[in-house]
Amino acid sequence: MRPNRRDLGSLPKGTRARIINVIGGWGVRQRLYEMGIYPGAEIVVIENRGIGPVIVGSKGGQIAIGRGMARRIIVEVVS
């Protein structure tokens, strides 16, 4: 993986990132897409305490993503 690419679960609060890939089956990708989490979408990490869900902001809303799923979302940190 490139140095500026990481899984969503590893990002600290306040980090802005662009979704690069979602690792999972069609159903998982479709569900996340419906919530605004898809390749090319930009998000900001609102809360990530290292346990429990990762809360991200996307398209003016907030989404709680389980830690296991967050680790399957590959992002690229943006400035």
N, CA, C, O and CB atoms as a CASP TS submission, in Angstrom:
PFRMAT TS
TARGET T0000
AUTHOR 0000-0000-0000
METHOD Language model
MODEL 1
PARENT N/A
ATOM      1  N   MET     1       0.842  -1.172   0.000  1.00  0.00           N
ATOM      2  CA  MET     1       0.000   0.000   0.000  1.00  0.00           C
ATOM      3  C   MET     1       0.895   1.245   0.000  1.00  0.00           C
ATOM      4  O   MET     1       1.952   1.250   0.631  1.00  0.00           O
ATOM      5  CB  MET     1      -0.962  -0.007   1.222  1.00  0.00           C
ATOM      6  N   ARG     2       0.482   2.270  -0.688  1.00  0.00           N
ATOM      7  CA  ARG     2       1.247   3.515  -0.743  1.00  0.00           C
ATOM      8  C   ARG     2       1.278   4.168   0.640  1.00  0.00           C
ATOM      9  O   ARG     2       0.370   3.956   1.443  1.00  0.00           O
ATOM     10  CB  ARG     2       0.639   4.487  -1.790  1.00  0.00           C
ATOM     11  N   PRO     3       2.319   4.963   0.924  1.00  0.00           N
ATOM     12  CA  PRO     3       2.463   5.555   2.258  1.00  0.00           C
ATOM     13  C   PRO     3       1.290   6.424   2.696  1.00  0.00           C
ATOM     14  O   PRO     3       0.954   6.435   3.880  1.00  0.00           O
ATOM     15  CB  PRO     3       3.704   6.371   2.302  1.00  0.00           C
ATOM     16  N   ASN     4       0.657   7.151   1.780  1.00  0.00           N
ATOM     17  CA  ASN     4      -0.456   8.018   2.164  1.00  0.00           C
ATOM     18  C   ASN     4      -1.806   7.307   2.090  1.00  0.00           C
ATOM     19  O   ASN     4      -2.849   7.937   2.269  1.00  0.00           O
ATOM     20  CB  ASN     4      -0.479   9.244   1.279  1.00  0.00           C
ATOM     21  N   ARG     5      -1.791   6.002   1.829  1.00  0.00           N
ATOM     22  CA  ARG     5      -3.022   5.205   1.819  1.00  0.00           C
ATOM     23  C   ARG     5      -3.069   4.344   3.065  1.00  0.00           C
ATOM     24  O   ARG     5      -2.103   3.662   3.405  1.00  0.00           O
ATOM     25  CB  ARG     5      -3.112   4.325   0.545  1.00  0.00           C
ATOM     26  N   ARG     6      -4.199   4.385   3.734  1.00  0.00           N
ATOM     27  CA  ARG     6      -4.375   3.653   4.989  1.00  0.00           C
ATOM     28  C   ARG     6      -5.814   3.174   5.072  1.00  0.00           C
ATOM     29  O   ARG     6      -6.661   3.548   4.262  1.00  0.00           O
ATOM     30  CB  ARG     6      -4.011   4.540   6.222  1.00  0.00           C
ATOM     31  N   ASP     7      -6.069   2.340   6.067  1.00  0.00           N
ATOM     32  CA  ASP     7      -7.464   1.962   6.273  1.00  0.00           C
ATOM     33  C   ASP     7      -8.128   3.031   7.142  1.00  0.00           C
ATOM     34  O   ASP     7      -7.476   3.676   7.962  1.00  0.00           O
ATOM     35  CB  ASP     7      -7.578   0.542   6.935  1.00  0.00           C
ATOM     36  N   LEU     8      -9.413   3.201   6.949  1.00  0.00           N
ATOM     37  CA  LEU     8     -10.172   4.233   7.652  1.00  0.00           C
ATOM     38  C   LEU     8     -10.066   4.094   9.166  1.00  0.00           C
ATOM     39  O   LEU     8     -10.039   5.099   9.877  1.00  0.00           O
ATOM     40  CB  LEU     8     -11.628   4.182   7.234  1.00  0.00           C
ATOM     41  N   GLY     9     -10.007   2.878   9.663  1.00  0.00           N
ATOM     42  CA  GLY     9      -9.940   2.650  11.102  1.00  0.00           C
ATOM     43  C   GLY     9      -8.681   3.166  11.764  1.00  0.00           C
ATOM     44  O   GLY     9      -8.637   3.290  12.987  1.00  0.00           O
ATOM     45  N   SER    10      -7.655   3.470  10.983  1.00  0.00           N
ATOM     46  CA  SER    10      -6.383   3.931  11.554  1.00  0.00           C
ATOM     47  C   SER    10      -6.243   5.454  11.569  1.00  0.00           C
ATOM     48  O   SER    10      -5.240   5.972  12.061  1.00  0.00           O
ATOM     49  CB  SER    10      -5.234   3.334  10.780  1.00  0.00           C
ATOM     50  N   LEU    11      -7.221   6.169  11.042  1.00  0.00           N
ATOM     51  CA  LEU    11      -7.102   7.625  10.948  1.00  0.00           C
ATOM     52  C   LEU    11      -7.531   8.324  12.235  1.00  0.00           C
ATOM     53  O   LEU    11      -8.534   7.942  12.839  1.00  0.00           O
ATOM     54  CB  LEU    11      -7.933   8.140   9.787  1.00  0.00           C
ATOM     55  N   PRO    12      -6.787   9.343  12.661  1.00  0.00           N
ATOM     56  CA  PRO    12      -7.184  10.096  13.851  1.00  0.00           C
ATOM     57  C   PRO    12      -8.297  11.104  13.547  1.00  0.00           C
ATOM     58  O   PRO    12      -8.554  11.451  12.394  1.00  0.00           O
ATOM     59  CB  PRO    12      -5.975  10.820  14.438  1.00  0.00           C
ATOM     60  N   LYS    13      -8.931  11.551  14.599  1.00  0.00           N
ATOM     61  CA  LYS    13      -9.992  12.557  14.521  1.00  0.00           C
ATOM     62  C   LYS    13      -9.493  13.783  13.753  1.00  0.00           C
ATOM     63  O   LYS    13      -8.363  14.232  13.944  1.00  0.00           O
ATOM     64  CB  LYS    13     -10.470  12.963  15.941  1.00  0.00           C
ATOM     65  N   GLY    14     -10.355  14.318  12.880  1.00  0.00           N
ATOM     66  CA  GLY    14     -10.029  15.519  12.123  1.00  0.00           C
ATOM     67  C   GLY    14      -9.372  15.274  10.779  1.00  0.00           C
ATOM     68  O   GLY    14      -9.192  16.216  10.007  1.00  0.00           O
ATOM     69  N   THR    15      -9.008  14.033  10.479  1.00  0.00           N
ATOM     70  CA  THR    15      -8.332  13.721   9.213  1.00  0.00           C
ATOM     71  C   THR    15      -9.321  13.755   8.054  1.00  0.00           C
ATOM     72  O   THR    15     -10.413  13.192   8.140  1.00  0.00           O
ATOM     73  CB  THR    15      -7.649  12.339   9.286  1.00  0.00           C
ATOM     74  N   ARG    16      -8.930  14.417   6.976  1.00  0.00           N
ATOM     75  CA  ARG    16      -9.722  14.411   5.738  1.00  0.00           C
ATOM     76  C   ARG    16      -9.118  13.368   4.812  1.00  0.00           C
ATOM     77  O   ARG    16      -7.898  13.244   4.701  1.00  0.00           O
ATOM     78  CB  ARG    16      -9.750  15.835   5.052  1.00  0.00           C
ATOM     79  N   ALA    17      -9.992  12.623   4.152  1.00  0.00           N
ATOM     80  CA  ALA    17      -9.509  11.547   3.286  1.00  0.00           C
ATOM     81  C   ALA    17     -10.460  11.321   2.123  1.00  0.00           C
ATOM     82  O   ALA    17     -11.634  11.689   2.172  1.00  0.00           O
ATOM     83  CB  ALA    17      -9.335  10.250   4.084  1.00  0.00           C
ATOM     84  N   ARG    18      -9.921  10.705   1.074  1.00  0.00           N
ATOM     85  CA  ARG    18     -10.709  10.313  -0.101  1.00  0.00           C
ATOM     86  C   ARG    18     -10.757   8.792  -0.128  1.00  0.00           C
ATOM     87  O   ARG    18      -9.731   8.131   0.031  1.00  0.00           O
ATOM     88  CB  ARG    18     -10.094  10.892  -1.443  1.00  0.00           C
ATOM     89  N   ILE    19     -11.944   8.240  -0.327  1.00  0.00           N
ATOM     90  CA  ILE    19     -12.108   6.790  -0.398  1.00  0.00           C
ATOM     91  C   ILE    19     -11.451   6.288  -1.684  1.00  0.00           C
ATOM     92  O   ILE    19     -11.706   6.809  -2.769  1.00  0.00           O
ATOM     93  CB  ILE    19     -13.621   6.388  -0.347  1.00  0.00           C
ATOM     94  N   ILE    20     -10.599   5.266  -1.543  1.00  0.00           N
ATOM     95  CA  ILE    20      -9.924   4.657  -2.688  1.00  0.00           C
ATOM     96  C   ILE    20     -10.581   3.331  -3.052  1.00  0.00           C
ATOM     97  O   ILE    20     -10.805   3.049  -4.230  1.00  0.00           O
ATOM     98  CB  ILE    20      -8.428   4.447  -2.387  1.00  0.00           C
ATOM     99  N   ASN    21     -10.890   2.514  -2.045  1.00  0.00           N
ATOM    100  CA  ASN    21     -11.446   1.186  -2.305  1.00  0.00           C
ATOM    101  C   ASN    21     -12.203   0.698  -1.082  1.00  0.00           C
ATOM    102  O   ASN    21     -11.881   1.057   0.051  1.00  0.00           O
ATOM    103  CB  ASN    21     -10.332   0.184  -2.688  1.00  0.00           C
ATOM    104  N   VAL    22     -13.206  -0.119  -1.327  1.00  0.00           N
ATOM    105  CA  VAL    22     -13.925  -0.812  -0.257  1.00  0.00           C
ATOM    106  C   VAL    22     -13.730  -2.298  -0.507  1.00  0.00           C
ATOM    107  O   VAL    22     -14.119  -2.818  -1.553  1.00  0.00           O
ATOM    108  CB  VAL    22     -15.467  -0.419  -0.216  1.00  0.00           C
ATOM    109  N   ILE    23     -13.122  -2.979   0.461  1.00  0.00           N
ATOM    110  CA  ILE    23     -12.850  -4.404   0.330  1.00  0.00           C
ATOM    111  C   ILE    23     -14.029  -5.163   0.917  1.00  0.00           C
ATOM    112  O   ILE    23     -14.280  -5.103   2.120  1.00  0.00           O
ATOM    113  CB  ILE    23     -11.512  -4.800   1.037  1.00  0.00           C
ATOM    114  N   GLY    24     -14.742  -5.871   0.067  1.00  0.00           N
ATOM    115  CA  GLY    24     -15.898  -6.624   0.539  1.00  0.00           C
ATOM    116  C   GLY    24     -16.771  -7.043  -0.622  1.00  0.00           C
ATOM    117  O   GLY    24     -16.518  -6.687  -1.772  1.00  0.00           O
ATOM    118  N   GLY    25     -17.784  -7.793  -0.309  1.00  0.00           N
ATOM    119  CA  GLY    25     -18.709  -8.273  -1.317  1.00  0.00           C
ATOM    120  C   GLY    25     -19.639  -7.188  -1.826  1.00  0.00           C
ATOM    121  O   GLY    25     -19.642  -6.063  -1.327  1.00  0.00           O
ATOM    122  N   TRP    26     -20.423  -7.546  -2.825  1.00  0.00           N
ATOM    123  CA  TRP    26     -21.331  -6.600  -3.458  1.00  0.00           C
ATOM    124  C   TRP    26     -22.288  -5.986  -2.446  1.00  0.00           C
ATOM    125  O   TRP    26     -22.519  -4.777  -2.477  1.00  0.00           O
ATOM    126  CB  TRP    26     -22.114  -7.284  -4.567  1.00  0.00           C
ATOM    127  N   GLY    27     -22.845  -6.786  -1.555  1.00  0.00           N
ATOM    128  CA  GLY    27     -23.812  -6.287  -0.581  1.00  0.00           C
ATOM    129  C   GLY    27     -23.215  -5.243   0.342  1.00  0.00           C
ATOM    130  O   GLY    27     -23.848  -4.227   0.631  1.00  0.00           O
ATOM    131  N   VAL    28     -22.007  -5.487   0.801  1.00  0.00           N
ATOM    132  CA  VAL    28     -21.317  -4.540   1.683  1.00  0.00           C
ATOM    133  C   VAL    28     -21.043  -3.240   0.941  1.00  0.00           C
ATOM    134  O   VAL    28     -21.314  -2.156   1.457  1.00  0.00           O
ATOM    135  CB  VAL    28     -19.995  -5.143   2.213  1.00  0.00           C
ATOM    136  N   ARG    29     -20.509  -3.350  -0.263  1.00  0.00           N
ATOM    137  CA  ARG    29     -20.208  -2.147  -1.048  1.00  0.00           C
ATOM    138  C   ARG    29     -21.476  -1.359  -1.352  1.00  0.00           C
ATOM    139  O   ARG    29     -21.469  -0.130  -1.290  1.00  0.00           O
ATOM    140  CB  ARG    29     -19.498  -2.523  -2.356  1.00  0.00           C
ATOM    141  N   GLN    30     -22.563  -2.051  -1.680  1.00  0.00           N
ATOM    142  CA  GLN    30     -23.821  -1.378  -1.994  1.00  0.00           C
ATOM    143  C   GLN    30     -24.359  -0.629  -0.775  1.00  0.00           C
ATOM    144  O   GLN    30     -24.816   0.508  -0.891  1.00  0.00           O
ATOM    145  CB  GLN    30     -24.859  -2.392  -2.494  1.00  0.00           C
ATOM    146  N   ARG    31     -24.304  -1.264   0.378  1.00  0.00           N
ATOM    147  CA  ARG    31     -24.799  -0.633   1.611  1.00  0.00           C
ATOM    148  C   ARG    31     -23.999   0.634   1.933  1.00  0.00           C
ATOM    149  O   ARG    31     -24.575   1.668   2.270  1.00  0.00           O
ATOM    150  CB  ARG    31     -24.721  -1.626   2.796  1.00  0.00           C
ATOM    151  N   LEU    32     -22.675   0.545   1.828  1.00  0.00           N
ATOM    152  CA  LEU    32     -21.834   1.714   2.090  1.00  0.00           C
ATOM    153  C   LEU    32     -22.062   2.799   1.041  1.00  0.00           C
ATOM    154  O   LEU    32     -22.079   3.984   1.374  1.00  0.00           O
ATOM    155  CB  LEU    32     -20.354   1.312   2.118  1.00  0.00           C
ATOM    156  N   TYR    33     -22.235   2.409  -0.215  1.00  0.00           N
ATOM    157  CA  TYR    33     -22.498   3.375  -1.282  1.00  0.00           C
ATOM    158  C   TYR    33     -23.751   4.181  -0.962  1.00  0.00           C
ATOM    159  O   TYR    33     -23.778   5.398  -1.148  1.00  0.00           O
ATOM    160  CB  TYR    33     -22.652   2.660  -2.643  1.00  0.00           C
ATOM    161  N   GLU    34     -24.780   3.504  -0.484  1.00  0.00           N
ATOM    162  CA  GLU    34     -26.032   4.183  -0.144  1.00  0.00           C
ATOM    163  C   GLU    34     -25.850   5.186   0.993  1.00  0.00           C
ATOM    164  O   GLU    34     -26.636   6.124   1.132  1.00  0.00           O
ATOM    165  CB  GLU    34     -27.091   3.161   0.238  1.00  0.00           C
ATOM    166  N   MET    35     -24.814   4.987   1.803  1.00  0.00           N
ATOM    167  CA  MET    35     -24.523   5.910   2.903  1.00  0.00           C
ATOM    168  C   MET    35     -23.517   6.989   2.489  1.00  0.00           C
ATOM    169  O   MET    35     -23.122   7.813   3.315  1.00  0.00           O
ATOM    170  CB  MET    35     -23.988   5.136   4.110  1.00  0.00           C
ATOM    171  N   GLY    36     -23.101   6.990   1.217  1.00  0.00           N
ATOM    172  CA  GLY    36     -22.163   7.998   0.734  1.00  0.00           C
ATOM    173  C   GLY    36     -20.708   7.605   0.854  1.00  0.00           C
ATOM    174  O   GLY    36     -19.823   8.448   0.708  1.00  0.00           O
ATOM    175  N   ILE    37     -20.443   6.322   1.120  1.00  0.00           N
ATOM    176  CA  ILE    37     -19.073   5.816   1.238  1.00  0.00           C
ATOM    177  C   ILE    37     -18.772   4.991  -0.009  1.00  0.00           C
ATOM    178  O   ILE    37     -19.176   3.832  -0.107  1.00  0.00           O
ATOM    179  CB  ILE    37     -18.881   4.959   2.549  1.00  0.00           C
ATOM    180  N   TYR    38     -18.062   5.593  -0.958  1.00  0.00           N
ATOM    181  CA  TYR    38     -17.741   4.933  -2.223  1.00  0.00           C
ATOM    182  C   TYR    38     -16.448   5.542  -2.771  1.00  0.00           C
ATOM    183  O   TYR    38     -16.089   6.654  -2.386  1.00  0.00           O
ATOM    184  CB  TYR    38     -18.917   5.080  -3.256  1.00  0.00           C
ATOM    185  N   PRO    39     -15.742   4.840  -3.659  1.00  0.00           N
ATOM    186  CA  PRO    39     -14.497   5.373  -4.211  1.00  0.00           C
ATOM    187  C   PRO    39     -14.690   6.769  -4.808  1.00  0.00           C
ATOM    188  O   PRO    39     -15.603   7.005  -5.599  1.00  0.00           O
ATOM    189  CB  PRO    39     -13.949   4.426  -5.274  1.00  0.00           C
ATOM    190  N   GLY    40     -13.811   7.678  -4.409  1.00  0.00           N
ATOM    191  CA  GLY    40     -13.864   9.060  -4.880  1.00  0.00           C
ATOM    192  C   GLY    40     -14.513  10.012  -3.891  1.00  0.00           C
ATOM    193  O   GLY    40     -14.278  11.219  -3.953  1.00  0.00           O
ATOM    194  N   ALA    41     -15.325   9.492  -2.982  1.00  0.00           N
ATOM    195  CA  ALA    41     -16.001  10.342  -1.994  1.00  0.00           C
ATOM    196  C   ALA    41     -14.989  10.862  -0.978  1.00  0.00           C
ATOM    197  O   ALA    41     -14.063  10.149  -0.593  1.00  0.00           O
ATOM    198  CB  ALA    41     -17.137   9.561  -1.277  1.00  0.00           C
ATOM    199  N   GLU    42     -15.173  12.111  -0.547  1.00  0.00           N
ATOM    200  CA  GLU    42     -14.309  12.681   0.485  1.00  0.00           C
ATOM    201  C   GLU    42     -15.043  12.666   1.814  1.00  0.00           C
ATOM    202  O   GLU    42     -16.235  12.964   1.890  1.00  0.00           O
ATOM    203  CB  GLU    42     -13.872  14.122   0.116  1.00  0.00           C
ATOM    204  N   ILE    43     -14.311  12.316   2.854  1.00  0.00           N
ATOM    205  CA  ILE    43     -14.879  12.207   4.196  1.00  0.00           C
ATOM    206  C   ILE    43     -13.945  12.892   5.190  1.00  0.00           C
ATOM    207  O   ILE    43     -12.792  13.189   4.877  1.00  0.00           O
ATOM    208  CB  ILE    43     -15.107  10.715   4.589  1.00  0.00           C
ATOM    209  N   VAL    44     -14.462  13.134   6.387  1.00  0.00           N
ATOM    210  CA  VAL    44     -13.641  13.632   7.485  1.00  0.00           C
ATOM    211  C   VAL    44     -13.941  12.763   8.706  1.00  0.00           C
ATOM    212  O   VAL    44     -15.099  12.440   8.973  1.00  0.00           O
ATOM    213  CB  VAL    44     -13.923  15.159   7.778  1.00  0.00           C
ATOM    214  N   VAL    45     -12.905  12.390   9.440  1.00  0.00           N
ATOM    215  CA  VAL    45     -13.089  11.575  10.642  1.00  0.00           C
ATOM    216  C   VAL    45     -13.534  12.501  11.767  1.00  0.00           C
ATOM    217  O   VAL    45     -12.808  13.417  12.153  1.00  0.00           O
ATOM    218  CB  VAL    45     -11.770  10.803  11.028  1.00  0.00           C
ATOM    219  N   ILE    46     -14.727  12.257  12.284  1.00  0.00           N
ATOM    220  CA  ILE    46     -15.277  13.066  13.366  1.00  0.00           C
ATOM    221  C   ILE    46     -14.891  12.486  14.719  1.00  0.00           C
ATOM    222  O   ILE    46     -14.610  13.228  15.660  1.00  0.00           O
ATOM    223  CB  ILE    46     -16.803  13.162  13.246  1.00  0.00           C
ATOM    224  N   GLU    47     -14.877  11.165  14.818  1.00  0.00           N
ATOM    225  CA  GLU    47     -14.514  10.503  16.077  1.00  0.00           C
ATOM    226  C   GLU    47     -13.893   9.149  15.789  1.00  0.00           C
ATOM    227  O   GLU    47     -14.415   8.372  14.990  1.00  0.00           O
ATOM    228  CB  GLU    47     -15.747  10.343  16.996  1.00  0.00           C
ATOM    229  N   ASN    48     -12.771   8.873  16.450  1.00  0.00           N
ATOM    230  CA  ASN    48     -12.130   7.562  16.362  1.00  0.00           C
ATOM    231  C   ASN    48     -11.351   7.355  17.651  1.00  0.00           C
ATOM    232  O   ASN    48     -10.230   7.844  17.791  1.00  0.00           O
ATOM    233  CB  ASN    48     -11.191   7.450  15.098  1.00  0.00           C
ATOM    234  N   ARG    49     -11.935   6.643  18.578  1.00  0.00           N
ATOM    235  CA  ARG    49     -11.325   6.444  19.894  1.00  0.00           C
ATOM    236  C   ARG    49     -10.469   5.188  19.971  1.00  0.00           C
ATOM    237  O   ARG    49      -9.905   4.888  21.023  1.00  0.00           O
ATOM    238  CB  ARG    49     -12.395   6.383  20.947  1.00  0.00           C
ATOM    239  N   GLY    50     -10.367   4.453  18.873  1.00  0.00           N
ATOM    240  CA  GLY    50      -9.570   3.232  18.887  1.00  0.00           C
ATOM    241  C   GLY    50     -10.366   1.992  19.253  1.00  0.00           C
ATOM    242  O   GLY    50      -9.908   0.870  19.036  1.00  0.00           O
ATOM    243  N   ILE    51     -11.545   2.183  19.802  1.00  0.00           N
ATOM    244  CA  ILE    51     -12.486   1.094  20.072  1.00  0.00           C
ATOM    245  C   ILE    51     -13.864   1.581  19.647  1.00  0.00           C
ATOM    246  O   ILE    51     -14.114   2.786  19.609  1.00  0.00           O
ATOM    247  CB  ILE    51     -12.470   0.661  21.597  1.00  0.00           C
ATOM    248  N   GLY    52     -14.742   0.667  19.333  1.00  0.00           N
ATOM    249  CA  GLY    52     -16.081   1.059  18.895  1.00  0.00           C
ATOM    250  C   GLY    52     -16.063   1.601  17.480  1.00  0.00           C
ATOM    251  O   GLY    52     -15.059   1.486  16.776  1.00  0.00           O
ATOM    252  N   PRO    53     -17.183   2.199  17.058  1.00  0.00           N
ATOM    253  CA  PRO    53     -17.294   2.654  15.673  1.00  0.00           C
ATOM    254  C   PRO    53     -16.441   3.883  15.376  1.00  0.00           C
ATOM    255  O   PRO    53     -16.059   4.633  16.275  1.00  0.00           O
ATOM    256  CB  PRO    53     -18.732   2.957  15.352  1.00  0.00           C
ATOM    257  N   VAL    54     -16.155   4.064  14.093  1.00  0.00           N
ATOM    258  CA  VAL    54     -15.508   5.273  13.592  1.00  0.00           C
ATOM    259  C   VAL    54     -16.637   6.135  13.044  1.00  0.00           C
ATOM    260  O   VAL    54     -17.442   5.671  12.237  1.00  0.00           O
ATOM    261  CB  VAL    54     -14.394   4.957  12.483  1.00  0.00           C
ATOM    262  N   ILE    55     -16.695   7.382  13.479  1.00  0.00           N
ATOM    263  CA  ILE    55     -17.742   8.282  13.006  1.00  0.00           C
ATOM    264  C   ILE    55     -17.125   9.220  11.985  1.00  0.00           C
ATOM    265  O   ILE    55     -16.133   9.893  12.261  1.00  0.00           O
ATOM    266  CB  ILE    55     -18.393   9.079  14.184  1.00  0.00           C
ATOM    267  N   VAL    56     -17.727   9.256  10.798  1.00  0.00           N
ATOM    268  CA  VAL    56     -17.220  10.102   9.719  1.00  0.00           C
ATOM    269  C   VAL    56     -18.312  11.036   9.235  1.00  0.00           C
ATOM    270  O   VAL    56     -19.501  10.747   9.360  1.00  0.00           O
ATOM    271  CB  VAL    56     -16.691   9.249   8.555  1.00  0.00           C
ATOM    272  N   GLY    57     -17.890  12.154   8.685  1.00  0.00           N
ATOM    273  CA  GLY    57     -18.796  13.085   8.042  1.00  0.00           C
ATOM    274  C   GLY    57     -18.696  12.899   6.546  1.00  0.00           C
ATOM    275  O   GLY    57     -17.602  12.826   5.986  1.00  0.00           O
ATOM    276  N   SER    58     -19.851  12.823   5.901  1.00  0.00           N
ATOM    277  CA  SER    58     -19.902  12.640   4.459  1.00  0.00           C
ATOM    278  C   SER    58     -21.172  13.288   3.931  1.00  0.00           C
ATOM    279  O   SER    58     -22.266  13.001   4.415  1.00  0.00           O
ATOM    280  CB  SER    58     -19.845  11.136   4.081  1.00  0.00           C
ATOM    281  N   LYS    59     -21.032  14.154   2.948  1.00  0.00           N
ATOM    282  CA  LYS    59     -22.182  14.809   2.318  1.00  0.00           C
ATOM    283  C   LYS    59     -23.086  15.501   3.330  1.00  0.00           C
ATOM    284  O   LYS    59     -24.310  15.413   3.231  1.00  0.00           O
ATOM    285  CB  LYS    59     -22.988  13.796   1.532  1.00  0.00           C
ATOM    286  N   GLY    60     -22.499  16.180   4.289  1.00  0.00           N
ATOM    287  CA  GLY    60     -23.270  16.955   5.248  1.00  0.00           C
ATOM    288  C   GLY    60     -23.886  16.159   6.376  1.00  0.00           C
ATOM    289  O   GLY    60     -24.560  16.734   7.231  1.00  0.00           O
ATOM    290  N   GLY    61     -23.675  14.847   6.407  1.00  0.00           N
ATOM    291  CA  GLY    61     -24.219  14.011   7.477  1.00  0.00           C
ATOM    292  C   GLY    61     -23.112  13.272   8.201  1.00  0.00           C
ATOM    293  O   GLY    61     -21.941  13.360   7.832  1.00  0.00           O
ATOM    294  N   GLN    62     -23.497  12.544   9.234  1.00  0.00           N
ATOM    295  CA  GLN    62     -22.547  11.733   9.980  1.00  0.00           C
ATOM    296  C   GLN    62     -22.939  10.270   9.871  1.00  0.00           C
ATOM    297  O   GLN    62     -24.121   9.925   9.877  1.00  0.00           O
ATOM    298  CB  GLN    62     -22.484  12.173  11.458  1.00  0.00           C
ATOM    299  N   ILE    63     -21.921   9.411   9.771  1.00  0.00           N
ATOM    300  CA  ILE    63     -22.139   7.976   9.629  1.00  0.00           C
ATOM    301  C   ILE    63     -21.242   7.263  10.626  1.00  0.00           C
ATOM    302  O   ILE    63     -20.051   7.559  10.715  1.00  0.00           O
ATOM    303  CB  ILE    63     -21.854   7.493   8.170  1.00  0.00           C
ATOM    304  N   ALA    64     -21.807   6.328  11.377  1.00  0.00           N
ATOM    305  CA  ALA    64     -21.015   5.484  12.279  1.00  0.00           C
ATOM    306  C   ALA    64     -20.719   4.182  11.541  1.00  0.00           C
ATOM    307  O   ALA    64     -21.633   3.493  11.088  1.00  0.00           O
ATOM    308  CB  ALA    64     -21.772   5.212  13.645  1.00  0.00           C
ATOM    309  N   ILE    65     -19.444   3.855  11.425  1.00  0.00           N
ATOM    310  CA  ILE    65     -19.011   2.650  10.718  1.00  0.00           C
ATOM    311  C   ILE    65     -18.295   1.753  11.719  1.00  0.00           C
ATOM    312  O   ILE    65     -17.365   2.185  12.399  1.00  0.00           O
ATOM    313  CB  ILE    65     -18.080   2.997   9.499  1.00  0.00           C
ATOM    314  N   GLY    66     -18.733   0.513  11.801  1.00  0.00           N
ATOM    315  CA  GLY    66     -18.106  -0.437  12.707  1.00  0.00           C
ATOM    316  C   GLY    66     -16.617  -0.566  12.430  1.00  0.00           C
ATOM    317  O   GLY    66     -16.173  -0.432  11.290  1.00  0.00           O
ATOM    318  N   ARG    67     -15.856  -0.828  13.477  1.00  0.00           N
ATOM    319  CA  ARG    67     -14.398  -0.890  13.365  1.00  0.00           C
ATOM    320  C   ARG    67     -13.932  -1.918  12.339  1.00  0.00           C
ATOM    321  O   ARG    67     -13.014  -1.638  11.567  1.00  0.00           O
ATOM    322  CB  ARG    67     -13.791  -1.210  14.714  1.00  0.00           C
ATOM    323  N   GLY    68     -14.542  -3.099  12.313  1.00  0.00           N
ATOM    324  CA  GLY    68     -14.149  -4.120  11.343  1.00  0.00           C
ATOM    325  C   GLY    68     -14.359  -3.650   9.917  1.00  0.00           C
ATOM    326  O   GLY    68     -13.515  -3.885   9.052  1.00  0.00           O
ATOM    327  N   MET    69     -15.479  -2.988   9.665  1.00  0.00           N
ATOM    328  CA  MET    69     -15.750  -2.470   8.328  1.00  0.00           C
ATOM    329  C   MET    69     -14.810  -1.313   8.000  1.00  0.00           C
ATOM    330  O   MET    69     -14.349  -1.192   6.865  1.00  0.00           O
ATOM    331  CB  MET    69     -17.215  -2.017   8.211  1.00  0.00           C
ATOM    332  N   ALA    70     -14.524  -0.466   8.981  1.00  0.00           N
ATOM    333  CA  ALA    70     -13.630   0.678   8.749  1.00  0.00           C
ATOM    334  C   ALA    70     -12.250   0.207   8.298  1.00  0.00           C
ATOM    335  O   ALA    70     -11.584   0.884   7.515  1.00  0.00           O
ATOM    336  CB  ALA    70     -13.504   1.534  10.027  1.00  0.00           C
ATOM    337  N   ARG    71     -11.829  -0.939   8.789  1.00  0.00           N
ATOM    338  CA  ARG    71     -10.520  -1.473   8.395  1.00  0.00           C
ATOM    339  C   ARG    71     -10.526  -1.982   6.959  1.00  0.00           C
ATOM    340  O   ARG    71      -9.466  -2.229   6.385  1.00  0.00           O
ATOM    341  CB  ARG    71     -10.103  -2.597   9.338  1.00  0.00           C
ATOM    342  N   ARG    72     -11.704  -2.138   6.380  1.00  0.00           N
ATOM    343  CA  ARG    72     -11.813  -2.630   4.999  1.00  0.00           C
ATOM    344  C   ARG    72     -12.051  -1.502   4.005  1.00  0.00           C
ATOM    345  O   ARG    72     -12.252  -1.745   2.815  1.00  0.00           O
ATOM    346  CB  ARG    72     -12.939  -3.648   4.893  1.00  0.00           C
ATOM    347  N   ILE    73     -12.028  -0.269   4.498  1.00  0.00           N
ATOM    348  CA  ILE    73     -12.189   0.906   3.642  1.00  0.00           C
ATOM    349  C   ILE    73     -10.818   1.564   3.507  1.00  0.00           C
ATOM    350  O   ILE    73     -10.271   2.091   4.475  1.00  0.00           O
ATOM    351  CB  ILE    73     -13.257   1.914   4.230  1.00  0.00           C
ATOM    352  N   ILE    74     -10.272   1.525   2.294  1.00  0.00           N
ATOM    353  CA  ILE    74      -8.944   2.075   2.032  1.00  0.00           C
ATOM    354  C   ILE    74      -9.106   3.525   1.585  1.00  0.00           C
ATOM    355  O   ILE    74      -9.879   3.827   0.677  1.00  0.00           O
ATOM    356  CB  ILE    74      -8.180   1.234   0.951  1.00  0.00           C
ATOM    357  N   VAL    75      -8.364   4.412   2.238  1.00  0.00           N
ATOM    358  CA  VAL    75      -8.473   5.840   1.963  1.00  0.00           C
ATOM    359  C   VAL    75      -7.102   6.433   1.668  1.00  0.00           C
ATOM    360  O   VAL    75      -6.063   5.848   1.973  1.00  0.00           O
ATOM    361  CB  VAL    75      -9.126   6.570   3.145  1.00  0.00           C
ATOM    362  N   GLU    76      -7.138   7.607   1.067  1.00  0.00           N
ATOM    363  CA  GLU    76      -5.932   8.391   0.823  1.00  0.00           C
ATOM    364  C   GLU    76      -6.116   9.709   1.560  1.00  0.00           C
ATOM    365  O   GLU    76      -7.092  10.422   1.328  1.00  0.00           O
ATOM    366  CB  GLU    76      -5.671   8.615  -0.724  1.00  0.00           C
ATOM    367  N   VAL    77      -5.191  10.030   2.438  1.00  0.00           N
ATOM    368  CA  VAL    77      -5.279  11.264   3.215  1.00  0.00           C
ATOM    369  C   VAL    77      -5.101  12.450   2.276  1.00  0.00           C
ATOM    370  O   VAL    77      -4.207  12.454   1.430  1.00  0.00           O
ATOM    371  CB  VAL    77      -4.212  11.291   4.354  1.00  0.00           C
ATOM    372  N   VAL    78      -5.967  13.466   2.432  1.00  0.00           N
ATOM    373  CA  VAL    78      -5.882  14.688   1.624  1.00  0.00           C
ATOM    374  C   VAL    78      -5.620  15.869   2.547  1.00  0.00           C
ATOM    375  O   VAL    78      -5.907  15.809   3.743  1.00  0.00           O
ATOM    376  CB  VAL    78      -7.189  14.913   0.796  1.00  0.00           C
ATOM    377  N   SER    79      -5.074  16.941   1.988  1.00  0.00           N
ATOM    378  CA  SER    79      -4.748  18.123   2.794  1.00  0.00           C
ATOM    379  C   SER    79      -5.981  18.946   3.060  1.00  0.00           C
ATOM    380  O   SER    79      -5.903  19.980   3.723  1.00  0.00           O
ATOM    381  CB  SER    79      -3.692  18.979   2.102  1.00  0.00           C
TER
END
